[in-house]
Amino acid sequence: MTPIGTDGRSLAGLAALLADRTRASFCLALLDGRAWTAGELARAVGVVPSTASDHLTRLVRGGLLLEERQGRHRYVRLADASVAQLIEDLAGHAPAAPTPPRTLRAASAGAALAYARTCYDHLAGRLGVLLHDALLARGLLDRTSGLALSSAGVQWLAGIGVPVEPLRAARRPLVRDCLDWTERRPHLAGALGAALCGRFLDLGWTVRGAGRAIRLTPAGRPALAAALGVAAAELAPPRDATAHRA
């Protein structure tokens, strides 16, 4: 993320970028880590393409989004992981929605996101918090002097096919707490959080659902439970989280 500035006016400018509901909704949608076209974001948020284009231009100029053009298409994505962290942290401090979803489909989609979703490139929701807590409970993560990967954690990662050295060489922190906006507790971010999210997908333990949603597969639930040392029942999603499908 390119800094907008450090004085009060610049901070106010950044706040103003996210104070608009349409722009905030765009940023939340882009937390899935993918690049979206302006048309896709317009349909997702319910605005006309010309309105979406104006808002996206402001977000790009403000340094929150990056723009890529391929032929006639304009793609945008979050500028980097620090922007994703900012959006997720702000969402975590926002008050709960004042009104419940009006349709069964909306309720099911919301439950699916609350159970498991991507937060840019790592796992969030109830499943992400459970992963974070299970790694701490097993001593694979350690809080003695700040959140860190333990030697036992290095061995555990090797067992599921995640090498640690490339993660240590990354420019981002290896492990980091990220406040979960639905659970209001931390899930695991950083290079390790991203690597685990990708590895679970590669192993077929999880699959992508609608939007940012992540679903455990029938084979993945017992496999992940065994890897984390928890009962498979602890990983069960609520019934309404399984009702929505892409």
C-alpha positions in Angstrom: 0.0 0.0 0.0 1.4 3.4 -1.0 1.1 5.7 2.0 -1.3 8.6 1.5 0.5 10.7 4.0 1.0 11.2 7.7 -0.8 14.5 8.6 -4.3 15.0 9.7 -5.6 16.0 6.3 -4.2 12.9 4.7 -5.7 10.6 7.3 -9.0 12.3 6.9 -8.7 11.7 3.1 -8.1 8.0 3.7 -11.1 7.9 6.0 -13.2 9.7 3.4 -12.3 7.1 0.8 -13.8 4.3 3.0 -16.7 6.5 4.3 -18.8 5.8 1.2 -20.9 2.7 1.3 -20.3 1.7 -2.3 -16.5 2.1 -2.0 -16.5 0.2 1.3 -18.5 -2.6 -0.3 -16.0 -2.8 -3.1 -13.1 -3.2 -0.7 -15.0 -5.9 1.3 -15.7 -7.8 -1.9 -12.0 -7.6 -2.9 -11.0 -9.3 0.3 -11.3 -12.6 -1.6 -7.9 -11.8 -3.0 -9.0 -11.9 -6.7 -8.9 -9.2 -9.3 -12.5 -8.1 -10.3 -13.7 -6.2 -13.3 -15.6 -3.0 -12.7 -18.7 -4.6 -14.1 -18.5 -7.6 -11.7 -18.1 -5.2 -8.7 -21.0 -3.1 -10.0 -23.3 -6.1 -10.2 -22.2 -7.4 -6.8 -22.9 -4.1 -5.0 -25.9 -3.1 -7.1 -24.7 0.1 -8.8 -24.6 1.1 -12.4 -21.2 0.6 -14.2 -20.5 4.4 -14.6 -21.0 4.8 -10.8 -18.7 1.9 -10.1 -16.0 3.3 -12.4 -16.0 6.7 -10.7 -15.6 5.1 -7.2 -12.9 2.7 -8.4 -10.9 5.6 -9.9 -10.9 7.3 -6.5 -9.8 4.1 -4.7 -7.0 3.6 -7.2 -5.8 7.2 -6.9 -6.0 6.8 -3.1 -3.6 3.8 -3.2 -6.1 1.3 -1.8 -6.5 -0.5 -5.2 -4.3 -1.4 -8.1 -5.6 -1.4 -11.6 -4.7 -3.7 -14.5 -6.1 -3.5 -18.1 -6.4 -6.4 -20.4 -8.0 -5.4 -23.7 -11.3 -3.7 -23.0 -11.5 -5.0 -19.4 -10.4 -3.1 -16.4 -9.4 -5.2 -13.4 -8.9 -4.0 -9.9 -7.6 -5.6 -6.8 -6.5 -4.6 -3.3 -3.1 -3.0 -3.4 -1.4 -5.4 -1.0 -1.9 -7.4 2.2 -1.6 -4.3 4.3 -4.7 -2.9 2.7 -6.5 -6.1 3.3 -5.5 -6.0 6.9 -6.8 -2.4 7.2 -10.2 -3.3 5.7 -10.6 -6.4 7.8 -9.5 -4.6 11.0 -12.0 -1.8 10.3 -14.7 -4.4 9.7 -13.9 -6.0 13.0 -14.5 -2.8 14.8 -17.7 -1.9 13.0 -21.0 -2.5 14.8 -23.1 -5.5 13.8 -25.6 -5.1 11.0 -28.8 -3.4 12.4 -31.2 -5.6 10.5 -31.2 -9.3 9.7 -31.1 -10.6 6.1 -34.5 -10.5 4.5 -34.2 -13.7 2.4 -33.2 -17.3 3.2 -30.5 -17.1 0.5 -29.0 -14.0 2.0 -29.1 -15.6 5.5 -27.4 -18.8 4.2 -24.8 -16.8 2.3 -24.1 -14.8 5.5 -23.8 -17.9 7.6 -21.4 -19.5 5.1 -19.1 -16.4 5.2 -19.3 -16.4 9.0 -18.3 -20.0 9.1 -15.3 -19.8 6.8 -14.1 -17.3 4.2 -10.9 -15.9 2.8 -9.5 -12.7 4.3 -7.5 -11.7 1.3 -5.3 -14.8 1.2 -5.8 -16.4 4.6 -8.6 -18.3 6.4 -11.1 -16.3 8.4 -14.4 -16.9 10.1 -15.2 -19.5 12.8 -12.9 -22.0 11.0 -10.1 -19.6 10.8 -10.3 -18.8 14.5 -10.5 -22.5 15.4 -7.3 -23.0 13.3 -5.6 -20.2 15.2 -6.7 -21.5 18.6 -5.8 -25.2 17.8 -2.3 -24.3 16.8 -1.8 -22.4 20.0 -3.3 -25.2 22.1 -1.0 -27.8 20.6 2.1 -25.6 21.1 2.6 -25.1 17.4 2.3 -21.4 17.9 3.8 -19.7 20.9 3.0 -16.4 22.7 5.9 -16.3 25.2 7.3 -13.2 23.5 4.8 -12.3 20.9 3.1 -14.7 18.4 5.7 -17.0 16.9 6.0 -20.4 15.2 7.5 -23.0 17.6 9.9 -25.8 16.6 7.1 -28.2 17.0 5.1 -26.1 14.6 7.9 -26.3 12.0 7.8 -30.1 12.2 4.0 -30.1 12.0 4.1 -28.0 8.9 6.6 -30.3 7.2 4.1 -33.2 7.9 1.4 -31.5 5.8 3.8 -30.3 3.1 4.4 -26.7 4.0 8.1 -25.7 3.9 8.9 -22.9 6.4 12.1 -21.3 4.9 10.3 -19.7 1.9 7.8 -18.2 4.3 10.5 -16.8 6.6 12.0 -15.1 3.5 8.8 -13.4 2.6 8.6 -9.6 3.1 5.5 -9.9 5.3 5.4 -11.2 8.9 5.5 -15.0 9.2 2.6 -15.1 11.7 0.3 -12.3 12.8 -3.1 -12.0 14.6 -5.9 -10.6 12.5 -9.1 -9.5 14.3 -12.0 -11.5 12.8 -15.0 -9.3 12.1 -17.6 -12.0 12.7 -16.0 -13.8 15.6 -14.4 -10.7 17.2 -11.4 -12.8 18.0 -8.1 -13.3 16.1 -7.5 -15.6 13.2 -4.1 -16.4 11.8 -2.7 -14.1 9.1 0.8 -13.5 7.8 2.8 -15.6 5.4 1.9 -18.8 7.4 -1.8 -18.0 7.3 -1.7 -17.6 3.6 0.3 -20.8 3.1 -2.1 -22.9 5.2 -5.1 -21.5 3.4 -3.5 -22.4 0.0 -2.4 -25.8 1.3 -5.8 -26.9 2.5 -7.2 -26.0 -0.9 -4.4 -27.9 -2.7 -5.1 -31.0 -0.5 -8.8 -30.8 -1.3 -9.6 -30.4 2.4 -11.4 -27.1 1.5 -13.0 -25.7 -1.6 -14.1 -22.2 -2.6 -17.8 -21.5 -2.4 -19.7 -18.4 -3.5 -17.7 -15.2 -3.3 -15.3 -15.3 -0.4 -16.8 -18.4 1.2 -14.7 -21.5 1.9 -16.3 -24.9 2.5 -14.8 -28.0 4.1 -15.1 -31.1 1.9 -16.4 -34.4 3.2 -12.9 -35.8 3.2 -11.3 -32.6 4.5 -13.3 -32.4 7.7 -11.8 -35.6 9.3 -8.4 -34.9 7.8 -8.2 -31.3 9.1 -9.6 -32.4 12.5 -6.8 -35.1 12.7 -4.1 -32.6 11.7 -5.3 -30.1 14.3 -5.9 -32.6 17.0 -9.6 -31.7 17.5 -12.8 -33.6 17.2 -14.4 -33.6 13.8 -17.6 -32.3 15.4 -15.9 -29.1 16.3 -15.4 -28.3 12.6 -19.0 -28.9 11.7 -20.6 -25.8 10.1 -24.1 -24.6 11.1 -26.8 -26.1 9.0 -27.7 -22.8 7.3 -24.0 -22.4 6.3 -24.3 -25.5 4.1 -27.5 -24.6 2.4 -26.1 -21.9 0.1 -24.2 -23.0 -3.0 -22.6 -21.1 -5.8 
